[in-house]
């Protein structure tokens, strides 16, 4: 067990923010996090975190996973003080971070996220993983399933998209996406049946850490209509627009 003091990080806020769907909350307030082929138990007491792992694993895996090289306090300071909505959003979700997650897991989970809600997505992901021993099925495993089996999980029309994604990424290693710039990665993702612009942006943001990806779903569309009728100032926030989108999404979701 190692401890670290980390600012601008709140496990509960991250869990509730709609970017990770396999975290397992524990009765003591901590979380078991299955990610990157490992399982981490982590607890938080204010700004002090306890990680049940070795120093080497923390430095090689979890430091990047929690994006600890990024100064989120500095990002908050960039917010235009004349923007009351965004100012309130970053204050409300001050513990949010954009996790650096596995890109294939993000492809699967955000395909399941379409026209759904966070509790249902978590249940769908859990049931899908149960088919293949508790982990996200590989593209090959997913492609080998049949639509009827997937539909028994309650995923509805998304079953077809999961199968198509399995076939597509069995032929194209999703890890190759990490070597592509945002626009090209976005284009390749949209070549996969079932992945539209919003899902592609979610994958780019949460799986490839392209922090200028700005997913627009129902929540964000309503925010833009109410508070940014002339469009969100993406140019002003180049290099962190996707991070600010997450503050806005979480604020709207919780409020």
C-alpha positions in Angstrom: 0.0 0.0 0.0 1.4 3.4 -1.0 -0.1 6.8 -0.2 0.0 10.0 -2.3 -1.5 13.5 -1.8 -3.3 14.5 -5.0 -5.1 17.7 -5.7 -8.1 18.1 -8.0 -9.1 14.4 -7.7 -12.3 12.9 -6.3 -12.9 9.2 -6.9 -16.7 9.5 -6.4 -17.0 12.3 -8.9 -15.0 10.4 -11.5 -17.1 7.3 -10.9 -20.3 9.3 -11.4 -19.1 11.2 -14.4 -20.0 8.8 -17.1 -16.5 7.9 -18.4 -15.8 4.6 -16.6 -18.2 1.8 -16.1 -16.4 -1.0 -14.4 -15.3 0.6 -11.2 -16.7 -1.3 -8.2 -17.6 0.9 -5.1 -16.8 -0.6 -1.8 -18.6 -0.2 1.6 -15.6 1.7 3.0 -15.9 4.4 0.3 -13.0 3.0 -1.7 -13.1 1.5 -5.2 -11.8 -1.7 -6.9 -10.7 -0.6 -10.4 -10.3 -3.3 -13.0 -8.3 -1.7 -15.7 -5.3 -2.2 -18.0 -5.3 -5.9 -17.2 -4.9 -5.3 -13.4 -7.1 -4.7 -10.4 -6.5 -1.8 -8.1 -8.0 -1.1 -4.7 -7.9 2.6 -3.9 -9.3 4.8 -1.1 -9.4 8.5 -0.5 -9.4 10.7 2.6 -9.7 14.3 1.4 -6.6 14.8 -0.7 -4.7 11.7 0.5 -5.1 8.5 -1.6 -4.0 4.9 -0.6 -3.2 2.6 -3.6 -3.0 -1.1 -2.9 -0.1 -1.7 -5.3 3.7 -1.5 -5.5 5.6 1.7 -6.2 6.6 0.3 -9.5 3.0 -0.5 -10.6 1.8 2.9 -9.4 4.5 4.6 -11.5 4.1 2.4 -14.6 0.3 2.0 -14.7 -1.7 4.1 -12.3 0.1 7.4 -12.6 -0.9 7.7 -16.3 -4.3 6.1 -15.7 -5.3 8.9 -13.4 -3.6 11.5 -15.6 -1.5 12.7 -12.7 1.0 14.6 -14.9 -1.8 17.1 -15.8 -2.3 20.1 -13.6 -6.1 20.3 -13.5 -5.9 23.3 -11.2 -4.3 25.3 -14.0 -7.0 24.2 -16.4 -9.7 25.5 -14.0 -7.8 28.8 -13.8 -8.1 29.2 -17.6 -11.9 29.5 -17.3 -13.2 32.9 -18.3 -14.4 34.5 -15.0 -17.1 36.2 -17.1 -18.6 32.8 -17.9 -20.9 32.0 -15.0 -22.0 28.6 -16.2 -18.6 27.2 -16.8 -17.2 28.8 -13.6 -20.0 27.0 -11.6 -19.3 23.7 -13.4 -15.6 23.6 -12.7 -16.2 24.5 -9.1 -18.9 21.8 -8.7 -16.8 19.1 -10.3 -13.4 20.2 -9.0 -12.3 16.6 -8.5 -12.9 15.4 -12.1 -10.1 14.0 -14.2 -10.0 12.5 -17.7 -8.8 8.9 -17.1 -6.4 7.4 -19.6 -8.3 4.2 -20.3 -7.9 1.3 -22.7 -9.1 2.3 -26.1 -10.8 -1.1 -26.9 -12.7 -1.0 -23.6 -13.9 2.5 -24.5 -15.1 1.4 -27.9 -17.2 -1.4 -26.3 -18.6 0.7 -23.5 -19.5 3.7 -25.5 -21.2 1.6 -28.1 -23.3 0.4 -25.2 -23.8 4.0 -24.0 -25.9 5.1 -26.9 -29.4 6.2 -25.8 -28.8 4.8 -22.4 -28.0 5.9 -18.9 -25.1 5.3 -16.5 -26.6 2.5 -14.3 -27.9 0.6 -17.4 -24.5 0.9 -19.1 -22.7 -0.5 -16.0 -25.1 -3.4 -16.0 -24.7 -4.1 -19.7 -20.9 -3.9 -19.4 -20.9 -6.3 -16.4 -23.1 -8.8 -18.1 -21.1 -8.7 -21.3 -17.9 -9.3 -19.3 -19.5 -12.2 -17.6 -19.7 -14.0 -21.0 -15.9 -14.0 -21.2 -14.7 -14.6 -17.7 -15.1 -11.2 -16.2 -13.0 -9.1 -18.6 -14.0 -7.0 -21.7 -14.2 -9.5 -24.6 -11.5 -9.1 -27.2 -12.5 -8.2 -30.7 -12.1 -11.8 -31.7 -14.3 -13.0 -28.8 -16.9 -10.4 -29.5 -17.0 -11.3 -33.2 -17.5 -15.0 -32.4 -20.7 -14.3 -30.4 -24.1 -14.2 -32.0 -26.7 -11.4 -31.9 -29.3 -13.5 -30.1 -26.9 -14.2 -27.2 -26.0 -10.5 -26.9 -29.7 -9.5 -27.0 -30.3 -11.7 -23.9 -28.2 -9.1 -22.0 -30.7 -6.4 -22.7 -28.5 -4.4 -25.0 -31.2 -4.2 -27.7 -30.2 -2.9 -31.1 -26.6 -2.3 -29.8 -26.0 -6.1 -30.1 -25.6 -5.7 -33.9 -23.1 -2.8 -33.4 -21.1 -4.8 -30.9 -20.7 -7.7 -33.4 -19.8 -5.3 -36.2 -17.2 -3.7 -33.9 -15.7 -7.1 -33.0 -15.3 -7.9 -36.7 -13.9 -4.5 -37.6 -11.3 -4.4 -34.8 -10.4 -8.1 -35.2 -9.0 -6.9 -38.6 -7.7 -3.5 -37.3 -5.8 -3.5 -34.0 -7.5 -0.8 -32.0 -4.2 0.0 -30.3 -3.0 1.4 -33.7 -5.4 4.3 -33.0 -3.0 5.6 -30.4 -0.5 6.5 -33.2 -3.0 8.6 -35.1 -3.8 12.3 -34.7 -7.3 13.2 -33.5 -8.9 13.8 -36.9 -7.6 10.6 -38.4 -8.4 8.5 -35.4 -11.9 10.0 -35.4 -12.3 9.0 -39.1 -11.2 5.4 -38.6 -13.6 5.0 -35.7 -16.5 6.3 -37.8 -15.6 3.7 -40.4 -16.8 1.1 -37.9 -20.6 0.5 -38.2 -22.5 1.9 -35.2 -19.9 4.5 -34.3 -21.1 8.0 -35.1 -19.5 11.4 -34.3 -20.5 11.5 -30.6 -19.3 8.0 -29.8 -16.1 8.6 -31.8 -15.4 11.7 -29.8 -16.0 9.9 -26.5 -13.6 7.2 -27.5 -11.0 9.8 -28.6 -11.4 11.7 -25.3 -11.5 8.8 -22.8 -9.6 6.1 -24.7 -7.0 8.1 -26.7 -6.8 11.2 -24.5 -7.4 13.6 -27.3 -8.5 16.4 -24.9 -9.8 18.6 -27.7 -12.4 16.0 -28.5 -15.7 17.6 -27.5 -18.5 15.0 -27.4 -22.0 16.5 -27.9 -24.8 14.4 -26.5 -28.3 15.4 -25.3 -26.9 17.0 -22.1 -24.2 19.1 -23.9 -26.6 20.0 -26.7 -29.0 21.4 -24.1 -26.2 23.3 -22.3 -25.0 24.8 -25.6 -28.5 25.9 -26.5 -29.1 27.5 -23.1 -25.7 29.0 -22.4 -23.7 29.2 -25.6 -26.2 29.9 -28.4 -23.3 31.2 -30.6 -21.2 28.1 -29.9 -18.8 27.0 -27.2 -15.5 29.0 -27.4 -13.4 26.0 -28.5 -10.5 28.2 -29.7 -10.1 29.9 -26.4 -9.9 26.5 -24.7 -7.7 24.7 -27.2 -5.8 21.9 -25.4 -8.5 21.4 -22.7 -11.9 21.8 -24.4 -12.7 18.1 -23.8 -11.8 18.3 -20.2 -14.1 21.3 -19.7 -16.8 19.4 -21.6 -16.6 16.8 -18.8 -17.1 19.4 -16.1 -20.1 20.7 -17.9 -21.6 17.2 -18.5 -21.1 16.2 -14.9 -22.6 19.5 -13.6 -25.7 19.1 -15.8 -26.0 15.4 -14.9 -25.9 16.0 -11.2 -27.9 19.2 -11.1 
